[in-house]
Amino acid sequence: MSTNTAAPIVVFGEALIDIFPDQKIVGGAPFNVARALASLNCPAFFISRVGIDDHANLIRHECSKFNLSPNGIQLDALAPTGQVTVEMSGSSHRFIIEPDQAYDYINEYSAKLALADAYPRQKPAIIYFGMLAQRSEASRRSLYSLLNDSSAPTYLDLNLREGQFTLENIYTALNHTDILKVNEDELQLLLTEFIEAPESDFAIPLHIDHAKSAVSQLIKRFDLQAVVITLGERGYAYMDSNGQVLASQQAPKPALMIDTVGCGDAFSAIFLAGKLFGWPIQQSLDRAQTFASAVCGIKGAVSNDPAFYQQWQSLWIEQESAQ
């Protein structure tokens, strides 16, 4: 169990049920990140809202299984626990996201009180948020109240879902972001909408050498510390406000590709863990990429086997000892 002796990574957003053709799996990008952090013994505090229904029981069971405190998860007597239907096509997928779910009504006062109770002597080390829970005014207001009350660095995983965002909301989110994580499609949208640059600079497939000037403009416009770009099987690219550019040539492949659900969330979790533990940025990126690739080899966003996470902890501890 995470303790109140170390500053937590606060994760704000949706917990929901991913309904696959053959099973139901607890998901939601923020919950995936929080579970992975907790499984790796990182202090994480998850803020969300669920209904009073069987799906909420599944989420609470997941919290117990992954040693994640449920104290930041609010109960809603009217709205149901979030649901998303996942339609699979080979190893890819698309989401059908239900409207008016419990995570649309996260209460700011309950969120702050729960966080203060869990960590009375610690302020957040990092605050993670995404866009889906911002589709509603209530949860959006709660998020920005939390952000405005904190001096903690912020990490935005844009994680755009069709029909679930507005450019105005994205603009507001970027103005509250220190580290931005996007895929290349999302980056292309941001550069198209907010930056004046030749489209050839950020054509897909993206090459960071070509896009460097446009990404630099994005960093300057929104006063970002860094942009992390996940490129699927082509790895990642990273650029910060000092002009440092890092990139991998190719992501490692799992022994058997199952699906890509949660791979980006896995990347975010390890990158955030690296920030918390003070890993060098290149090491954080490489470990995040390797871990995300491993998640592509399991069904859904997280593994039910604790050994899956223990092997990574053991490897990283061994690497640290060898240095």
GUVEX-373832 format. One record per residue (C-alpha): residue in one letter; x, y, z. Coordinates in steps of 0.02 Angstrom, whole numbers, padded with zeros to 5 digits, always signed. Layout:
BEGIN
aXYZ;...
% end
This chain:
BEGIN
m+00000+00000+00000;s+00061+00175-00040;t+00102+00272+00118;n+00089+00454+00164;t+00277+00468+00192;a+00318+00503+00009;a+00242+00633-00107;p+00118+00548-00223;i+00087+00552-00408;v-00093+00613-00417;v-00191+00536-00561;f-00354+00622-00607;g-00485+00554-00726;e-00594+00410-00778;a-00611+00235-00709;l-00724+00131-00818;i-00764-00040-00888;d-00695-00087-01060;i-00821-00206-01135;f-00730-00322-01256;p-00821-00445-01368;d-00782-00587-01248;q-00757-00506-01077;k-00764-00351-00968;i-00602-00271-00911;v-00579-00126-00791;g-00496+00017-00883;g-00487+00202-00918;a-00319+00279-00961;p-00294+00366-00793;f-00343+00209-00697;n-00224+00106-00803;v-00084+00226-00758;a-00128+00225-00573;r-00136+00035-00566;a+00033+00016-00651;l+00112+00141-00533;a+00040+00054-00380;s+00098-00115-00445;l+00275-00046-00454;n+00263+00022-00275;c+00254+00204-00329;p+00149+00313-00215;a-00004+00352-00321;f-00170+00433-00275;f-00312+00408-00398;i-00457+00533-00408;s-00614+00479-00500;r-00800+00443-00477;v-00904+00285-00502;g-01087+00236-00488;i-01169+00125-00360;d-01173-00032-00466;d-01085-00196-00502;h-00959-00112-00616;a-00902-00004-00470;n-00872-00162-00371;l-00757-00223-00508;i-00657-00062-00497;r-00642-00074-00308;h-00585-00255-00326;e-00450-00197-00447;c-00392-00067-00321;s-00375-00201-00189;k-00284-00319-00307;f-00158-00188-00362;n-00134-00111-00189;l-00208+00055-00248;s-00304+00159-00121;p-00488+00181-00169;n-00507+00333-00055;g-00502+00457-00198;i-00642+00368-00293;q-00809+00455-00261;l-00981+00375-00268;d-01122+00443-00377;a-01301+00395-00336;l-01368+00446-00507;a-01240+00419-00645;p-01174+00245-00688;t-00995+00186-00682;g-00913+00227-00849;q-00926+00104-00993;v-00834+00091-01158;t-00865-00039-01292;v-00702-00096-01372;e-00717-00158-01551;m-00566-00260-01604;s-00493-00276-01778;g-00339-00387-01775;s-00221-00310-01647;s-00298-00136-01664;h-00456-00069-01584;r-00583+00072-01577;f-00688+00137-01433;i-00873+00175-01418;i-00884+00289-01266;e-01047+00309-01170;p-01104+00485-01121;d-01155+00551-00950;q-01053+00434-00840;a-01003+00450-00658;y-00828+00511-00700;d-00910+00664-00781;y-00960+00724-00607;i-00799+00720-00504;n-00825+00838-00356;e-00683+00959-00321;y-00710+00973-00134;s-00720+00786-00108;a-00563+00763-00213;k-00461+00889-00114;l-00523+00822+00053;a-00481+00642+00008;l-00307+00692-00050;a-00274+00794+00107;d-00332+00650+00216;a-00221+00524+00125;y-00067+00637+00120;p-00084+00765+00262;r+00102+00807+00261;q+00139+00793+00075;k+00095+00892-00079;p+00081+00804-00248;a+00246+00766-00333;i+00165+00762-00505;i-00014+00779-00568;y-00069+00671-00716;f-00226+00711-00815;g-00303+00677-00985;m-00445+00745-01091;l-00591+00624-01077;a-00646+00676-00901;q-00637+00857-00962;r-00784+00833-01080;s-00901+00883-00937;e-00904+01050-00847;a-00911+00973-00673;s-00755+00865-00687;r-00664+00997-00789;r-00695+01126-00652;s-00634+01004-00519;l-00475+00967-00617;y-00426+01148-00640;s-00466+01190-00460;l-00344+01052-00410;l-00212+01112-00534;n-00228+01294-00485;d-00206+01252-00301;s-00045+01155-00333;s+00130+01200-00386;a+00167+01020-00438;p+00226+00987-00616;t+00087+00925-00729;y+00084+00786-00857;l-00050+00787-00992;d-00079+00628-01091;l-00188+00702-01227;n-00264+00532-01270;l-00397+00605-01386;r-00556+00507-01421;e-00665+00553-01569;g-00811+00663-01519;q-00752+00681-01339;f-00652+00844-01346;t-00655+01022-01409;l-00510+01130-01469;e-00553+01255-01333;n-00532+01122-01199;i-00368+01065-01275;y-00305+01245-01277;t-00348+01267-01093;a-00267+01100-01049;l-00105+01146-01139;n-00095+01307-01040;h-00094+01203-00881;t+00034+01076-00942;d+00219+01054-00906;i+00251+00888-00994;l+00142+00841-01143;k+00127+00663-01205;v+00049+00632-01376;n+00049+00508-01519;e+00094+00570-01692;d-00088+00593-01747;e-00122+00701-01595;l+00037+00800-01622;q-00013+00832-01803;l-00181+00901-01744;l-00097+01016-01617;l+00029+01082-01742;t-00105+01108-01873;e-00221+01202-01756;f-00100+01302-01648;i+00064+01325-01742;e+00109+01410-01905;a+00225+01290-01994;p+00233+01199-02161;e+00128+01041-02154;s+00274+00946-02230;d+00367+00974-02066;f+00247+00864-01970;a+00181+00743-02099;i+00146+00565-02042;p+00250+00458-02021;l+00330+00592-01914;h+00518+00619-01914;i+00576+00721-01766;d+00716+00802-01866;h+00587+00874-01986;a+00462+00920-01849;k+00591+00995-01729;s+00553+01176-01773;a+00364+01153-01762;v+00376+01060-01595;s+00490+01197-01529;q+00357+01325-01573;l+00227+01221-01482;i+00338+01214-01328;k+00364+01402-01330;r+00182+01447-01361;f+00118+01346-01213;d+00273+01362-01102;l+00296+01173-01097;q+00444+01089-01016;a+00444+00944-01139;v+00345+00848-01269;v+00348+00657-01274;i+00288+00578-01437;t+00248+00393-01445;l+00268+00319-01619;g+00205+00141-01598;e+00324+00012-01666;r+00442+00153-01719;g+00476+00198-01537;y+00470+00374-01468;a+00533+00551-01490;y+00564+00680-01354;m+00603+00865-01357;d+00619+00986-01212;s+00622+01174-01187;n+00812+01173-01191;g+00811+01102-01367;q+00867+00928-01315;v+00802+00797-01437;l+00801+00610-01399;a+00730+00472-01507;s+00729+00284-01521;q+00747+00197-01686;q+00625+00053-01655;a+00522-00011-01510;p+00558-00188-01448;k+00425-00313-01500;p+00333-00430-01382;a+00353-00615-01414;l+00169-00618-01465;m+00071-00461-01508;i-00100-00473-01423;d-00169-00296-01430;t-00117-00115-01407;v-00245-00073-01272;g-00159+00022-01132;c+00014+00027-01211;g+00019+00217-01207;d-00040+00215-01026;a+00099+00093-00983;f+00225+00212-01063;s+00157+00357-00960;a+00164+00258-00797;i+00348+00215-00815;f+00396+00387-00876;l+00310+00462-00722;a+00395+00335-00609;g+00560+00390-00683;k+00520+00571-00643;l+00475+00524-00464;f+00631+00418-00437;g+00750+00537-00525;w+00801+00424-00669;p+00897+00506-00812;i+00775+00557-00948;q+00848+00438-01079;q+00832+00294-00956;s+00652+00340-00915;l+00606+00346-01098;d+00691+00181-01140;r+00614+00091-00992;a+00443+00163-01032;q+00457+00103-01211;t+00512-00073-01162;f+00374-00089-01031;a+00241-00025-01153;s+00296-00152-01282;a+00279-00290-01153;v+00100-00233-01115;c+00060-00257-01300;g+00092-00442-01268;i-00049-00460-01140;k-00238-00448-01153;g-00296-00274-01106;a-00204-00136-01017;v-00139-00225-00862;s-00083-00399-00813;n-00172-00500-00679;d-00007-00584-00635;p+00095-00488-00505;a+00251-00572-00573;f+00231-00469-00732;y+00271-00312-00632;q+00394-00392-00513;q+00507-00443-00657;w+00526-00261-00709;q+00558-00203-00532;s+00692-00337-00512;l+00773-00292-00678;w+00780-00106-00640;i+00846-00135-00464;e+00980-00247-00537;q+01025-00115-00666;e+01037+00018-00531;s+01150-00092-00425;a+01265-00123-00573;q+01294+00062-00602;
% end
